[in-house]
Structures are given as structure tokens and as C-alpha cells.
Amino acid sequence: MEEHEEAPVAPKDAAAKDSGGGDNSSLARWLREMTALAGLIAVVVGSWVSVESLRQKAKTDQETAEAQLQTAQETTKQHRMDLDQAKQMHDADLDNKKKEASAQDKREKDSRLAEVVSHVFAANGSSEGDLAILSQFLSADEESRRIVESAVLARLENARTKEEIDLGFRLYEHIGASAWSYVAEVNRSARRRYDECLLERYSHLLKRDATSKTEPGTAPEMDTGIPGVENHIASGDSLDFEYDFATINRMRSQGDSSEIKHTSQESAALAAQRILAAAEISRSNQVLRGYIGSHSSELPKHMDLSGTYLESGTVLDPYKGVVGAIANAFTTGAYLSHVRKGELKGFLYDDIGFSRVAGTPDIVDSVDYEFHHPSDAQTCSKSQPLRCSFYHFAAEVY
């Protein structure tokens, strides 16, 4: 019985045991939770560390990449600069070679052109064949045309024969109205040479005549024998007797002995030079008339014809009066052959804005000396050289 009475004690022990087990379970759970939390914190901390490491690495990698990119860009830039410099050097070298080749071609062409021009004027030259070659040059380009124009001008400045003169002006005719200024310059130069030859010849003859009539031991008088000298001049070839004596009278009226060039050159040589100059004047007027008649639209509004010698047919149209192209030209100091004051009415001062109003052209007018009756007809010719002496350049022509 006593043994059976001790049996109920077991539940209490079980409860106590259960109570102790519950505490352990809570602790274990807490420990598990804390462990889990610590693990979570560790994971978070680890993740943050990993992220920060990755961020730092990414930053470092970015900086490294940027540095490498900058280096690559600088290298590329330098490479491009090197390529550009090499290209520039190559282009400059190529351009220099092209210029050298072009200059060499130009020198060869100019040399060939000069040879052709010289051969045209050579005594034994094949003129027609060379003219054909020159025609090709003239049609090639403007620069070649200017070279030919200048070369012809240089040859005509020292023409040796009338054939050379005709040949030179044939070239100017072939070139056309664009060569008008060269034709005018040849005319202007020929007039200067004509005047120089005329005055030198006059001076030579005057000095020779005065010396032959001077008594031994006395000084020669330069006015001695003027009518005889003028008669001798009038007996030779002349471009225009009125012009010749007006030119002589101009020189004499200046009263300056230094204007008289005492020369030992033979009269025949002076006469020959004067004949060539006269031929250039006449031939140039022929070319100008062709330009004005057929190519007036190609001429400038105001041609510079100052100082030239213009024949009457070049200045005056027999039906229309003063030629339009001449009326608008710069004519200061130009000689207008056989033109009278009345014919020039309206010729000058028709364009007050043009500079030619500053001067007037030369025309020849007769003057009366005390021994010359005003009613006498003025006829200047070989048969009446003394009447030529009464001619001079009119001071005003309007």
C-alpha cells in the first residue's frame, strides 16, 4: 500500500522538469535569434563592405579608364596632327612641283613665243608661217596676247624697214581692237621721233649753212639762210608740210638755243629715220581707222590719244563730222591734221566730267607777218615753202 501511495509524486517532477526545459528553450530560441541577427548584421556589414569595395574599385577603374581614354585621345590627336602635317608637307611639295612645272612651261612657251616674234621680224624669216604660229598663241590666252603686243611694240620702237612696220601693224590688226593702246603708243612714240629728226635735221642744215657763210674769224649767225634751209627741208619727203614748219616755228619761238640739237649726223640718215617714223604714223592711223570703223563697240569710252598724230581721216568723217570715238577720246597735245577750228565746234568740253578739258589738241594755223598780206591764200607745199613758214600751232582751238 505504501508503495502505491508514492506514485502520485511523478507529475510534480515532470512539471518541474517541464519548467526547466521551457527556460532552456527560450534561451535557445534567443540565442538562435541573436545568432541569426548577428549573422544578418554580418551579412549586411559584409554586403556594405563589398558594395563599398566595388564602388571604390569602380571609381578606380573609371579613373583608370578616363586616364587611358585621355591618353588615347592625346595619342590620336597627335597622330592626326602628324598626319595633317605630313599631308600639308606633301601638298606643299606637290604644289611647288606643279608651280615649277607651270613656270617651266611658261618659260618655254614665252621663249618660243619670243623666238617666233623675233623670227617674224628677221630678214630671212618665213613671215607667213610665223604669223600662223603667232595666231595660235594669240588665240590661246590673254597673257600670250600681251606678250606679243609688247614684243611688237618693242620692235616698232626701232623699226628698220617699212616692211617691218607693216608686219607689226598687221599683227595688231589681227589681234583686234584690244590692241588699240599699243597702236596709240607706237603712234605717240613715232611722232616724238619724227619731231626729233626734223629738228635735228633743221639744226644741222642751219648750222652748216651759217658756217659756210661766216667770214673767217667771226661767229656764225644761226638765223642766216633760214629760207634756204626751209626750202631744202621742203624739198625732201614730208609727212605734212604745214606740220613740219609749225614744229620748226614752235622750236624757234621758244627762243631757247638748248632746244636746237647741233648734230654731225648726216642729213640722209636723219631723213631716213624721219621717213620710217612717218610710215609708222600713217600705218597706225590706218589701223586706228579700222578699229573705229569696224570695232568701235570694243573700244573704251575714253581712249587715251594724247600726244598722238591723228590724220584727218581718223578724226573727221566726211559726212558726219568728228568721229564719235575720237570726240570722246583724251586728245590733249594730240595733233589733228588738216582740222580747222570751226570743225571742232562741240568737240571739246562736251563732257565736263572728263579730264581732257584740261588741255587742247594741236592744230595748225597760219599767222600773218608784216610782209605777208592777210588776203593772200595760204598754200603750204613743196613749191611754196616760204608760205609754210607762216604756219604754227594754234594756241586754242575752241
C-alpha positions as CSV (number, residue, x, y, z in Angstrom):
1,M,0.0,0.0,0.0
2,E,2.8,2.4,0.9
3,E,4.3,1.8,-2.5
4,H,1.2,2.6,-4.2
5,E,0.8,5.8,-2.2
6,E,4.2,7.2,-3.6
7,A,3.2,7.0,-7.2
8,P,1.4,10.4,-7.5
9,V,4.7,12.2,-6.9
10,A,5.7,11.8,-10.6
11,P,3.6,14.6,-12.1
12,K,5.3,17.2,-10.0
13,D,8.7,16.2,-11.1
14,A,7.5,16.3,-14.6
15,A,6.2,19.8,-14.2
16,A,9.4,20.9,-12.6
17,K,11.2,19.2,-15.4
18,D,8.9,20.9,-17.9
19,S,9.6,24.3,-16.3
20,G,13.3,23.9,-16.6
21,G,13.0,22.8,-20.2
22,G,11.0,25.8,-21.0
23,D,13.7,28.2,-19.8
24,N,16.2,26.4,-21.9
25,S,14.0,26.5,-24.9
26,S,13.6,30.3,-24.6
27,L,17.3,30.8,-24.2
28,A,18.0,28.6,-27.1
29,R,15.5,30.5,-29.1
30,W,17.0,33.8,-28.1
31,L,20.4,32.5,-28.8
32,R,19.2,31.4,-32.2
33,E,17.6,34.8,-32.8
34,M,20.7,36.6,-31.7
35,T,22.8,34.4,-33.8
36,A,20.6,34.9,-36.8
37,L,20.7,38.7,-36.1
38,A,24.4,38.6,-35.8
39,G,24.6,36.7,-39.0
40,L,22.3,39.1,-40.7
41,I,24.4,42.0,-39.4
42,A,27.4,40.2,-40.6
43,V,25.8,39.7,-43.9
44,V,24.7,43.4,-44.1
45,V,28.1,44.6,-43.0
46,G,29.8,42.2,-45.4
47,S,27.5,43.4,-48.2
48,W,28.2,47.1,-47.4
49,V,31.9,46.3,-47.4
50,S,31.5,44.5,-50.6
51,V,29.5,47.3,-52.2
52,E,31.9,50.0,-50.9
53,S,34.8,47.9,-52.3
54,L,33.0,47.6,-55.5
55,R,32.3,51.3,-55.6
56,Q,35.9,52.2,-54.9
57,K,37.0,49.7,-57.4
58,A,34.5,51.1,-59.9
59,K,35.8,54.6,-59.2
60,T,39.4,53.5,-59.6
61,D,38.5,51.6,-62.7
62,Q,36.7,54.7,-64.1
63,E,39.6,57.0,-63.3
64,T,41.9,54.5,-64.9
65,A,39.7,54.3,-67.9
66,E,39.4,58.1,-68.1
67,A,43.2,58.4,-67.9
68,Q,43.6,55.7,-70.6
69,L,41.0,57.4,-72.7
70,Q,42.7,60.8,-72.4
71,T,46.0,59.2,-73.2
72,A,44.4,57.5,-76.2
73,Q,42.8,60.8,-77.3
74,E,46.0,62.7,-77.0
75,T,47.8,60.0,-78.9
76,T,45.1,60.1,-81.6
77,K,45.2,63.9,-81.7
78,Q,49.0,63.8,-82.1
79,H,48.7,61.1,-84.7
80,R,46.2,63.3,-86.6
81,M,48.4,66.3,-86.3
82,D,51.3,64.3,-87.6
83,L,49.1,63.1,-90.5
84,D,47.9,66.6,-91.2
85,Q,51.5,68.0,-91.1
86,A,52.6,65.2,-93.4
87,K,49.7,65.9,-95.7
88,Q,50.5,69.6,-95.7
89,M,54.1,68.9,-96.4
90,H,53.1,66.6,-99.2
91,D,50.6,69.1,-100.6
92,A,53.1,71.9,-100.4
93,D,55.7,69.8,-102.1
94,L,53.2,68.8,-104.8
95,D,52.1,72.4,-105.2
96,N,55.7,73.5,-105.5
97,K,56.4,70.9,-108.1
98,K,53.2,72.0,-110.0
99,K,54.3,75.6,-109.8
100,E,57.8,74.7,-111.0
101,A,56.4,72.7,-113.9
102,S,54.0,75.5,-114.7
103,A,56.7,78.1,-114.5
104,Q,58.9,76.0,-116.7
105,D,56.1,75.5,-119.2
106,K,55.5,79.3,-119.2
107,R,59.2,80.0,-119.7
108,E,59.4,77.6,-122.6
109,K,56.2,79.0,-124.1
110,D,57.4,82.6,-123.6
111,S,60.8,81.7,-125.0
112,R,59.2,80.0,-128.0
113,L,56.8,83.0,-128.4
114,A,59.8,85.4,-128.3
115,E,61.6,83.3,-130.9
116,V,58.6,83.3,-133.2
117,V,58.2,87.1,-132.8
118,S,61.9,87.7,-133.5
119,H,61.8,85.3,-136.5
120,V,58.8,87.2,-137.9
121,F,60.9,90.4,-138.0
122,A,64.0,88.6,-139.2
123,A,65.2,89.5,-142.7
124,N,65.2,85.8,-143.7
125,G,62.2,84.8,-141.7
126,S,59.2,82.9,-143.0
127,S,56.7,85.6,-142.2
128,E,53.5,83.9,-143.3
129,G,54.3,80.7,-141.4
130,D,55.3,82.6,-138.3
131,L,52.2,84.7,-138.5
132,A,50.2,81.5,-138.5
133,I,52.0,80.2,-135.4
134,L,51.5,83.6,-133.7
135,S,47.8,83.4,-134.4
136,Q,47.7,80.2,-132.4
137,F,49.4,81.9,-129.5
138,L,47.1,84.9,-129.7
139,S,44.0,82.7,-129.5
140,A,45.4,80.6,-126.6
141,D,45.2,83.1,-123.8
142,E,45.3,86.8,-122.9
143,E,48.8,86.6,-121.4
144,S,50.3,85.4,-124.7
145,R,48.5,88.2,-126.5
146,R,50.0,90.8,-124.2
147,I,53.5,89.3,-124.7
148,V,53.0,89.6,-128.5
149,E,51.6,93.1,-128.2
150,S,54.6,94.2,-126.1
151,A,57.1,92.4,-128.3
152,V,55.7,94.1,-131.4
153,L,55.8,97.5,-129.6
154,A,59.5,97.0,-128.8
155,R,60.3,96.1,-132.4
156,L,58.3,99.0,-133.8
157,E,60.2,101.4,-131.5
158,N,63.3,100.5,-133.5
159,A,61.9,99.6,-136.9
160,R,64.5,99.2,-139.6
161,T,62.3,99.0,-142.7
162,K,58.8,99.8,-143.9
163,E,58.2,96.1,-144.3
164,E,58.8,95.6,-140.6
165,I,56.4,98.4,-139.8
166,D,53.7,96.9,-142.0
167,L,54.3,93.5,-140.5
168,G,54.0,94.8,-136.9
169,F,50.7,96.6,-137.6
170,R,49.4,93.5,-139.4
171,L,49.8,91.7,-136.1
172,Y,47.9,94.5,-134.3
173,E,45.2,94.3,-136.9
174,H,45.0,90.5,-136.3
175,I,44.8,91.0,-132.5
176,G,41.9,93.4,-133.0
177,A,40.6,96.5,-131.1
178,S,42.0,95.2,-127.8
179,A,45.5,96.3,-129.1
180,W,44.4,100.0,-129.6
181,S,46.5,101.3,-126.7
182,Y,49.7,99.7,-128.2
183,V,48.9,101.2,-131.6
184,A,48.4,104.6,-130.0
185,E,51.7,104.3,-128.1
186,V,53.6,103.4,-131.4
187,N,52.0,106.5,-133.0
188,R,52.9,108.7,-130.0
189,S,56.5,107.4,-130.0
190,A,56.8,107.8,-133.8
191,R,55.6,111.4,-133.6
192,R,58.3,112.2,-131.0
193,R,61.0,110.6,-133.1
194,Y,59.7,112.4,-136.2
195,D,59.9,115.7,-134.4
196,E,63.4,115.0,-133.1
197,C,64.6,114.0,-136.6
198,L,63.0,117.1,-138.1
199,L,64.6,119.5,-135.7
200,E,68.0,117.8,-135.7
201,R,68.0,118.0,-139.5
202,Y,66.9,121.6,-139.4
203,S,69.6,122.4,-136.9
204,H,72.2,120.6,-138.9
205,L,71.4,122.3,-142.1
206,L,71.1,125.7,-140.4
207,K,74.5,125.3,-138.8
208,R,76.1,124.1,-142.0
209,D,74.6,127.0,-144.0
210,A,75.6,129.5,-141.4
211,T,79.1,128.2,-141.1
212,S,79.6,128.3,-144.9
213,K,78.6,131.9,-145.0
214,T,80.5,133.1,-142.0
215,E,83.6,135.3,-142.5
216,P,86.8,133.9,-141.1
217,G,87.2,135.0,-137.5
218,T,83.6,135.9,-136.9
219,A,80.9,134.0,-135.0
220,P,78.2,132.3,-137.1
221,E,74.8,133.8,-137.1
222,M,72.2,131.0,-136.6
223,D,69.4,132.9,-138.4
224,T,71.4,133.2,-141.6
225,G,69.9,131.4,-144.5
226,I,66.7,130.3,-142.8
227,P,64.6,130.5,-146.0
228,G,67.2,128.4,-147.9
229,V,67.2,125.8,-145.1
230,E,63.4,125.7,-145.1
231,N,63.4,125.3,-148.8
232,H,65.9,122.4,-148.5
233,I,63.7,120.7,-145.9
234,A,60.6,121.2,-148.0
235,S,62.3,119.5,-151.0
236,G,62.5,116.2,-149.1
237,D,59.9,113.7,-148.1
238,S,57.5,115.1,-145.6
239,L,54.5,113.8,-143.6
240,D,52.8,117.2,-143.7
241,F,54.5,120.4,-144.7
242,E,52.2,122.5,-142.5
243,Y,53.1,120.3,-139.5
244,D,56.8,120.4,-140.3
245,F,57.1,124.1,-140.4
246,A,54.7,124.6,-137.5
247,T,57.0,122.3,-135.5
248,I,60.1,124.3,-136.6
249,N,58.4,127.6,-135.7
250,R,57.5,126.3,-132.3
251,M,61.1,125.4,-131.6
252,R,62.3,128.8,-132.9
253,S,59.6,130.7,-131.0
254,Q,60.8,129.2,-127.7
255,G,64.0,131.2,-128.0
256,D,66.0,128.6,-126.2
257,S,69.1,127.6,-128.1
258,S,69.4,124.5,-126.0
259,E,66.4,123.2,-127.8
260,I,68.4,123.1,-131.0
261,K,70.5,120.0,-131.1
262,H,73.6,120.6,-133.1
263,T,74.5,117.3,-134.6
264,S,77.0,115.9,-137.0
265,Q,74.7,113.3,-138.2
266,E,74.2,113.2,-141.9
267,S,71.0,114.7,-143.3
268,A,70.4,111.5,-145.3
269,A,70.4,109.4,-142.1
270,L,68.1,111.8,-140.4
271,A,65.7,111.9,-143.4
272,A,65.7,108.1,-143.4
273,Q,64.7,107.9,-139.7
274,R,62.1,110.6,-140.3
275,I,60.6,108.6,-143.2
276,L,60.3,105.5,-141.0
277,A,58.6,107.5,-138.2
278,A,56.2,109.0,-140.8
279,A,55.4,105.5,-142.1
280,E,54.6,104.3,-138.5
281,I,52.3,107.3,-138.0
282,S,50.4,106.7,-141.3
283,R,50.2,103.0,-140.7
284,S,49.0,103.4,-137.1
285,N,46.3,105.8,-138.3
286,Q,45.2,103.2,-140.8
287,V,44.8,100.6,-138.0
288,L,43.0,103.1,-135.8
289,R,40.6,103.9,-138.6
290,G,39.9,100.1,-138.9
291,Y,39.3,99.8,-135.1
292,I,37.0,102.9,-135.1
293,G,35.1,101.8,-138.2
294,S,34.5,98.1,-137.5
295,H,35.2,97.6,-133.8
296,S,34.1,100.8,-132.2
297,S,31.9,98.9,-129.7
298,E,35.0,97.1,-128.4
299,L,36.9,100.4,-127.7
300,P,36.7,102.1,-124.3
301,K,34.6,105.2,-124.0
302,H,37.6,107.5,-123.4
303,M,40.7,106.3,-125.4
304,D,44.0,108.0,-124.4
305,L,45.2,109.5,-127.7
306,S,47.1,112.4,-126.0
307,G,50.3,113.3,-127.9
308,T,49.5,111.3,-130.9
309,Y,49.4,112.4,-134.6
310,L,45.9,111.8,-136.0
311,E,45.3,112.2,-139.7
312,S,42.2,114.0,-140.9
313,G,40.5,110.8,-142.0
314,T,40.9,109.4,-138.5
315,V,39.4,112.4,-136.8
316,L,36.8,113.6,-139.3
317,D,34.0,111.6,-141.0
318,P,33.3,113.5,-144.3
319,Y,29.6,113.0,-143.8
320,K,29.2,113.1,-140.0
321,G,32.0,115.4,-138.8
322,V,34.1,114.5,-135.8
323,V,34.3,110.7,-135.3
324,G,32.4,109.7,-132.2
325,A,35.2,107.6,-130.7
326,I,37.7,110.4,-131.2
327,A,35.3,113.0,-129.8
328,N,35.2,111.1,-126.5
329,A,39.0,110.5,-126.5
330,F,41.6,112.1,-124.4
331,T,43.3,114.3,-127.0
332,T,45.5,116.8,-125.0
333,G,48.5,117.6,-127.1
334,A,47.4,115.3,-130.0
335,Y,47.9,116.7,-133.5
336,L,44.7,116.8,-135.6
337,S,45.9,117.0,-139.2
338,H,44.0,119.4,-141.5
339,V,41.3,120.1,-138.9
340,R,40.1,123.7,-138.6
341,K,38.7,125.5,-135.6
342,G,35.1,125.5,-137.0
343,E,35.2,121.8,-137.4
344,L,36.0,121.3,-133.7
345,K,32.9,123.1,-132.5
346,G,31.4,121.0,-129.8
347,F,34.4,118.6,-129.9
348,L,35.9,119.9,-126.7
349,Y,34.1,120.5,-123.3
350,D,31.2,118.2,-124.3
351,D,31.9,116.1,-121.2
352,I,32.8,118.3,-118.3
353,G,33.4,115.4,-116.1
354,F,36.3,114.1,-118.3
355,S,39.8,115.2,-117.7
356,R,40.6,116.1,-121.3
357,V,39.1,119.5,-120.8
358,A,42.4,120.3,-119.0
359,G,44.1,120.7,-122.4
360,T,43.6,121.1,-126.1
361,P,44.9,119.2,-129.1
362,D,47.3,120.7,-131.6
363,I,46.0,122.1,-134.9
364,V,48.0,124.1,-137.4
365,D,47.0,127.7,-138.1
366,S,48.6,130.4,-140.4
367,V,49.9,133.6,-139.0
368,D,50.5,137.0,-140.7
369,Y,53.8,138.6,-140.7
370,E,54.3,142.3,-141.6
371,F,55.3,141.4,-145.1
372,H,52.5,138.9,-145.6
373,H,49.2,140.3,-146.8
374,P,46.2,138.8,-144.9
375,S,44.3,138.4,-148.1
376,D,46.8,136.1,-149.7
377,A,45.8,132.5,-149.9
378,Q,47.8,130.2,-147.6
379,T,49.1,127.3,-149.6
380,C,51.8,125.2,-148.0
381,S,53.6,122.9,-150.5
382,K,56.9,122.0,-151.9
383,S,56.6,124.7,-154.5
384,Q,55.8,127.4,-151.8
385,P,58.0,126.5,-148.8
386,L,58.1,130.1,-147.6
387,R,54.4,130.1,-147.1
388,C,54.8,127.0,-144.9
389,S,57.0,129.2,-142.6
390,F,53.9,131.2,-141.7
391,Y,52.3,128.2,-140.0
392,H,52.3,127.4,-136.3
393,F,50.3,125.5,-133.8
394,A,47.1,127.3,-132.7
395,A,47.1,128.2,-129.1
396,E,43.4,127.5,-128.7
397,V,41.0,125.5,-130.8
398,Y,37.6,126.2,-129.3
